[in-house]
């Protein structure tokens, strides 16, 4: 039985890796595609619109930001809904397949549509598709794991996901640069080839899920019972899973603030794009290396020590990035930040899984997956706005958020007792 469960979890991890690769493909390709003027821009491009008394220039960069952020917001905000409906119906596999089909449809749409609004609609469709697949995949990992294996399994799952996310941009750059191509006698641009790769990635994930995954068995009494997203806990404080979700937001925010600052960082450190890419990838690389071992250690020694240690490490490693003036010191800071994130994310998913009631994994864990997506979306927008007040300001604000996350873990989060499954009394 153990090997069967491992095979299913590995299948889910591989499917998520391929899906993450396809999505990270588009994070790189869409800005280049829109910026290349291959997409017909709205007539308002180049004008100024008034929002809340402020004039905002409608630039290509703004239109690109809208496309990218739409995916994040639709994906994140829809996850509690799809997770809850999946819990109530007891269906997992069909939700995964619908989500992957929507993502593939959106990628195929880019091959046909060249109008900006239609491209925006396709990206929105993909955001909804991701909302169908992400929380359900995490719920399946939780339901297929014993409590003593949950941290390691989430570590494995996140490792594969991060490998796909990290490799995708590299392959995307190679595919675009290598175009145009001739496929079956038809000329295909580098952009179209990249969109085709994204479609194939979603199709491969669809096939893996179809063949290898089935809905876990569960009693009819458990389906649809006590499924809700709670803010307040039974002791009058915050619900521990809700607190974990808020902590996940500030964790994701701390790593997202780096991406929009590429030009500013390169000028400040007097470096080229290669060193920036190494710095950006250092956080991902640390996550890949440490997710699995830290997740397994949390199975042995408990989740909470790793959550506390992760945030203790996250705060200074984020703050120092605002004051670093050497490229190689920045690489070290980013790598340490990645270790901190690895210490938080897999154990927090495992702890939320420990606390989830039977049949409620989708709605419970969706708070964390939603939190991660929201943190990335908010961090990206926040960073571009706050940097105008000083280079260190976004990093200082993110570090302050890390202090809030640490406080939530210390005061609102405790681990379930083995006998009852309810949270144990906190020592704090």
Secondary structure as UniProt FT lines:
FT   HELIX           2..35
FT   TURN            36..37
FT   TURN            43..46
FT   STRAND          48..51
FT   TURN            52..53
FT   STRAND          54..57
FT   HELIX           60..89
FT   HELIX           93..112
FT   HELIX           116..143
FT   HELIX           147..149
FT   HELIX           150..178
FT   STRAND          181..183
FT   TURN            184..185
FT   STRAND          186..188
FT   HELIX           190..212
FT   TURN            220..224
FT   TURN            234..235
FT   HELIX           240..256
FT   TURN            257..258
FT   HELIX           259..261
FT   HELIX           262..269
FT   HELIX           273..301
FT   HELIX           304..319
FT   HELIX           320..322
FT   HELIX           327..355
FT   TURN            358..359
FT   HELIX           361..386
FT   HELIX           387..389
FT   HELIX           391..412
FT   TURN            418..420
//
